[in-house]
Structures are given as C-alpha cells and as structure tokens.
Amino acid sequence: MGSVYNRALFTLAVADSEQHSEGTFRPRKTRCLRPFRIDRLKDVPYREREIFDGEEKFYIFPNTSHIHSGIRPKGPLDTRGWILQEQLLSPRILCYGNGEIFWDCLTVSVSESSPISTSLLNDDNPTEKWALKLLCRAISGSADTQILRQRLANVWKVFTQNYSARKLTLISDKIVAMKGILNAVEVIADETPISGMRRTDLWSQLLWYKDGLSKRHQIEEIHEVFPAPSWSWLGSEHPVAYQNTLKDSKAHELHDFTDLQPRVSIDDIQVANAPGQVGLHGKITLKGSCFRYRLTWDDLHRAPVWEALEPIET
C-alpha cells in the first residue's frame, strides 16, 4: 500500500461522505465561493505604480464564512483509521469537501475559496498540522530526514494521538492500518518500531494516558480492545494523550519533556505476536529510583508539582 499511494500522481478523496453511496459531487453555489481576478494594473506602467500596488494579480473575494480560512474542515474521512496513512503517504491530495474543492501537497494547502496558500495559524490544531506535514515530506523524500530525526519524538506522539482517535471497523487492523507509516519511519529513523512505539526516547512515550474527555467515546460503547502490553498505547480503547510538561514549584516555570533527562534505564524489552491470535504480548524491564505517590485523576489534566523525595531502590 505504501508504494501505491507514495508513487501516485495525486490521490482523490471525498471528505464529507458518510457512505460510499453518497458519491463525490454535490450541488453548490460557486458564485458565492470562488474569488475572481481583475487586471486593474494591466495598462499601468511599472514606473507609475505605487510600492503597495504589487503585481497585476488582484483578487476579489466574496464576503462569506468560507473566506479567509482556506483550511479544509474535518469530515468523516478524518475519523477513519486506515485513511491516516493514505493521507500521509500521498504527496498530493485533491479533496472534495462540503461545497468546495481543496488541494493539499508537500508545499501548499489551498482551496477554491482561498487559492492563496493558507497559514497554519488558521488551523484549529497548528501543531498537529505542522507535525504531520513534516512526516509527510520526510516520507516523500522532499524534506531533510535529519531534521525529522531530531524532531521525531514529538512528531510521533502527534501521530499517535491522531491515529488513536480514529475508528477501525476491525480492531485486528490496528497495526496493519498504519503499517505503511511504520515501514517508512523504520527507514528514516534506522530503527524498528516496537508495539507502535519508537525505541529511541521510549521512556517519554510511556507517559501516555487515556483521554477520557472524547465526546465520541462517551457516546459509543466500546466492544473490543486490541490485545497489547499494558504499557503500549495500542491497548487503549480510547484516544491517548501525553503529559508534555512538568511544573517547577520553586521557579514557577513549565519544562518541556524534551528538556528533561530520564532517571530510568530500559534493561530489556520484548514484544511478539500473540500465538494463534490477533494482538501482541511482551514485557519491559525498567531500572531506576522511584518514590511513593498516589496518582489521582486530576493529575492527568494539569501540570503536576513533583516534590523531591528520598528515592526507593528497586
């Protein structure tokens, strides 16, 4: 699958269809959507133009709610697990959305209502958009893989959060549906992922928790859970999130986990396919100091304050 989407000239997608029977095309009012260009400076010599006049291209935009954004709104397509790797492996996507067409490639994201490249500042989640775009560029070979290796710790967490929030018809597809991304990251990072996690910076990837605030999962009943080690996010039936900062009670500052050094070492980690069934089983051996702490639900939704305590040898 990876080579199919990665080598395609472009991929066609329909973002707002709940079912395949709904098709691609919709009735719409293009007059209220598309900007039009006027050549107001066509006959004006360059020497007579003001500095703020710019070039000849001058666009008039309709005054509608679609304008000044250009970001494709999330649709049913963005809730499906298999689709994420197809979106990241495709170098170009022509997407039919609600009322207009969107174009997304390695360099720009534009739409009919906003043919000028859109800004990440207009996106609801610019951090996620940036991380997934960097991953897409690295997979296609248009970005420096060294840059991705330096930032892969955060990029992979973003990918994990996005993927874990999506639906799969068959829970047994949880690894298969992202196999194309796993294979690409294995080549880029020169390491084999283990249980959906990277061996490098594994300690920080263990700091995931179930995001119980998801409206979708509050409504839907969970029937199946993918068999996986308890420390792997693959075994979570809910979307996962990460605690990315710690609060220093003395300095009153927030420290990003990328600025911290682990106080534990991973002595051994083993993961294998469950014999005769779908899923994974494995074990991990950690070595380090610890202290007694009673974890509460509120700790997962605020930056905790860690007090210095006497370590307990384990």
N, C-alpha and C positions, 0 to 999 in steps of 0.2 A: 504493500500500500504506500509506503514511504516514497518509493521511486515514482509511482504513478502520479501522485499529487505534486511532488517536487519537480518533476520534469514537464508538467503540463504548461501550456502557453498561458492559460488562465483557467480559473475554476468558476463555474456558475453556481450561485447559491440563492435560495429563497428564504429570507429571514423570518417572515411573519406567518408562514403557513403552519397550522397545527397538524394537518394531514397532507399526504401526497395528493389526495384527490382535489385539493383546493387549487392546484396549478400554480402558475407563475405570474400571470398577467392580471391586473386589476383595473377597473375604471378609475380615472383620476383626472384632475383639472391641471393641466400643465401650465396654463396661463398664470395661475396663482403660485407657481413654483419656480419656474426657470427664470433666471436673470437674462437680460439681453444686453448686447454690447452696442454702443454707439461710437462712431468715429468723430468725436467732437473736435479733435485736433488734426483731422485728416489734411486740411488745406492750410494749416498754420505752420510756417517755417520754424525750425528748431530755435533759431536766434530770437524769435518773438515770444517764445513760451516762458512762462514763469517756472521757477525751480520746483514748485509743488504741483505742476500740471502733470508730470510723469510722462508716460508714453501714450500712444494713440488709444490703447485699450482702456475703455471706460465702461463699467458695468452698472446697470440699474437693477436693483433687487426689489422684488415685491415685498410689501410690508406684511409678512405673515409670520406665524410662530415657528415655521421651519427655518427661517433665515437666521444668519449669524451664528449658526451652530455647526452644521455640516457633519456632526458625529452621528453615525448610524445608531438609532436606539436599539437596545437589546430586544430580541424577539425569541420565539420558541426554539429557533435553531441554536441559540446560545445556551440552552438548558440541557442539551444532549451531549452525553459523554463522548461518543465517537467523533463528534464534529470538531472538538478542540484540536486534535492532531491534524485534521484535514485543513483547518484554518491556519495552523502554524506551518504546515508543510507546503502549502500553496504559495508561490511567490506573488501571485496576483489573483484577486477575487473580484468578480463583478456580481454584486449582490442586489437582488430585487427586494426592496423593503416596502414599508407601508406608504405608498404614494409617490415614491421616487426611487431612483437607482443610485447605488453607492459603488465607488471604486476604491479598492484598498490594495496597495502594493508595497514594495520594500522602501519606497521613498516618500510617497504621499498617500493621504486619505482624503478623498473628495466626494462630492455628491452633485446632483443636478442643481440643488438649491444653493450650494456653496462650491462652485468649481475651483475656488482657490484653496490651496492646501489648508486643512484645518489645524487648529492648535490643540495640543494636549491639555491646555488649561480649560478647554470647553468640555472635556470628558468628565464623566461622573467619577471615574477612578483613574486619574492620570498615571499613578504609579503602576497599576496593573497594565495599562495600555503600553507604557514605555517598556516594561519588563518583557511582555510577550512579543513586542515588536523587535526587541534586541535578540530574543531567542529565535524568532523567525528569520532575521537577517543572518544570524550565525549559521543556521541550518542550511540556508541557501548559498552560503559562501560569500555573501556581499559585505559581511562585517568581519572585523578583526577578531578571530577566535580567542586571542589572548585577552582582549577586553572582556569577553564573555566569561572566560575562566576566572577572572578577577572578581566578577560580579555574580557569578553563578549561584552563590549561596543564597542571595536574596531573590534572584530570578527564579530559582527552583521552588522556593517557598511560595512565590506568587502563582506559579504554575500549579502547585499542589492545591492551593486554596481554590483556584478557579475550577480545576478538574473535580475536586471532591464535592463541589456544589452542584454538579451536573447529574442528570439522570441516565441510568442504564436499564434497558429492558431486561437484560440478563446480567445478574450480578457476577456471573462467572467471567464476563468480559472485562472486568475491572483493570486487568493488566494488559490484555490484548488490545483494548481500545486506546491505549497510549503507547503501544509497542514501537510505533514509528518514531515517537519523540525520544523514548528510551534509547533506541538504537543510534539516533543522531547525537544525543548527549554523550553516549559512550565513546563515540569517535572524537567529538570535540574536546571532552574533558580527559580522554585517555584513561577511563576507569569504568568498571562495570557497576551500574546501579544495583542496589540490593534492597529488595522489598519496597520498591518505589522511592528509595532514598539514595543520596549520594554518599559514598564512603568518606569523601573529604567533608569536613565540618559536620560530621554526623551528630555530634553532641548537640549542636544548635537545632538540628532537625528533629530531635527527640522532644523538643519543647512545644509540641503541638497540643491543642485541646479541641474538643468538640464545640462548635459554635451552635449552642442551643437556641439562639435567637432567630434562626432562619424561619420565616413565615411558612415557607413551603413544607418544611419538615414538621412544623407544628400541626399542620392540617393533614398531611398524608400519614398513613400508617406504614411503618417500616416492617417489611416482611422478611427480608433476607439481609444477612451480613456476610461480607466476603471473609472467609477464614484467613487470618493473617496473625502474625505475632502481635501481642498486646502493645508493643512499643512502636509498631508501624501504623501510620495513618491509614493504610489500606484497609485495616479492620474497622474503621469508623463508618457507621451508617449515616452520620451527619457530616455536613461541611466542616472542614477543620480550619483553624486559625492558629496564629503563632503569637506568643508574647515576645515582642521585639525590643522592649526597653525595660530597664531597671531604674528605680528612683534612688538616688543617693540622699538619705535623710539629712546628712550633715552639710553637703554642698548645695542641696536643693536643685539638683540637676538630673536630667534624664540621660542615661547612657545607652547607646545603641549596642546590640549584641555583637556587632562587628568590631566594636572597640574592646571587647572583653576577651579574656583568655580562659579556656576551660580548666577546671581544677580536677577533672577526672580523666582517666585514660581508658580506652576501649581495648581490653586484653584479647577478646575473641568475639567474633560474630559469625553465626552460621544460619543460613536460610536455604530451604529446599522445598520443592513441590511436595504437597501432601500426597502420600502414596495412594493411588487408586481413587482420588477425588480432586475436586477443584479447590484451589487455595494454596497457602504457604504455611509452613511451620518453621520455627527457628528459635535461636536463643542468642542473647547478648550478655557478655560479661564485662562489667564496669568495675574500675578500681579507683578509689579516692576517699576523701574525707566527707563526712556528712554531719548534719545536726538535726535535732528533733524539731519538727514544725508541723502544725496542724493546718492543712490546706482547706480553705473554705471556698464556696462558690464565688464569692465576691473577689477573691484573689485573682480569678481568671479574667476579670473585666476591669481591672485597674492596675496601675504600676505598683507592685508590692515594695515595701520597705524591708530590706534584709538587715537584720542586726548581726553584728559579729558575735558568734558563739564559739564555745570550745568545740573543736572537731571530735567526732567519734570515729575511731578507726574501724574499718570494715574489712 
